[in-house]
């Protein structure tokens, strides 16, 4: 165990919660622990059960010379940074949940919350591949699809603080799928992990993929199965991934064209689906960029950390208590 100042970094995702004790140099005091999100029978994340998950990390001692100073909380949804309220977390089915206040009341520690995409981008800015960059975006493809903007070296939240929800741009409100946000036809519903799995399941149900049928063996198709089938040259799987690449590239290239970004850092579980997935997106994005300067200078990078949002939660907490610039 390290003997110095620590914060508890927490990332509440769409399906799991990760915990890490971290110092201001991004060093972990112990391995990251990940726990499934406790959902009720209606598919809503149980607030009290989520809060209880923090107890093992907070109701203990850390040895002479070590102090646990605060909690940095990353959340998959819209968060009011000033109050720590989860205004909308679609995958958790939370609306207007004062999660920071509830945690502070329970554990008597300051809690600094922000949306996961801001936290992930911050980790890259402070400790990762965006160090020195002034105009970049973080984008994640996992349970959902979203991002955050850093313009002129600072996080850009927009008027309400919710900028970066490009995964909820509507691309097909007529024939599209219902999104967790309540709208129909969001880009997220075509490119995120559940969307890839759904397309793979459809291919199996329609008898278009013997490879996926074999991999699933009567189980539900997963996104990883689709990537595996693509690697095995399955035509249906290759078409599914090709359409995901195209839609992601169109969405991200729009950001570059509008904002003249120098860099986009990609994270999330889907990004690691295959070795060449990001390479395909990089190539496709350039076909949609307007200027020769953007085609020449733009960079697409993979996240520096296995869970950038988790590390960003730590960086955010240290910034808020004045131990990081």
C-alpha angles and dihedrals in degrees: 000000000000117000106223144072115321138179128201107240114199130184116193105195132179094275109008143034121223125199129195135172104217140174129216092268091059092254117146119229091205137353119296113262120212125195130180116257108255106238126184125227090274092056094253119135107245106238097204092047091050091050090050090058089070094060100085090056097045104037096065141071126254104205134262114321096016122109129188102215108176148330124262110201125197116192132188099236146036112323129182099227095202094056103021092234118155098225094179129358103171099187091050093040091232124150124180096349112164091215097162093050091047092051093046090050091051101042105022095231129118111260122203113193134184139155115287094242092056090048093050093049090048091054089054092047095048102034110002149052096314094062106132094014119123103182114042144121134219115218129182130195112192130098084347139009122241146115151191135241129229110192125182088356096304135097111261113212099166126220096319097026094251102105116141100052092129090139086072095056106122114244101164117011092167104052099014131107130263112263128214088246089065098252127108127237101018115168088241090065090062102043112026124097096267090050092053090048091048092051090048092050090051090053090053094046091051093047094244099125123048089174093058091044089055094046093047095045092191095321126110113280115250130204090249090056089055091052090048091050090049089054087053090056095250105169096216093049092046090054092048092053092043090056091047090051091049095049094045091048093050091049096047096041088057089060091051093047093049099041103025092233120191096203144018118193113206124207141158135089096283091058088065093049093107136003094247101037095103091042089056091050091048092053093045094049092057091057088061099044116108106209130056088225091059092047089052101043108028117110130200114197136178117239118275095226134049086238110018093177090059093052090044090056087058093048090048092052092050090049092051093052091046101250096113127042 
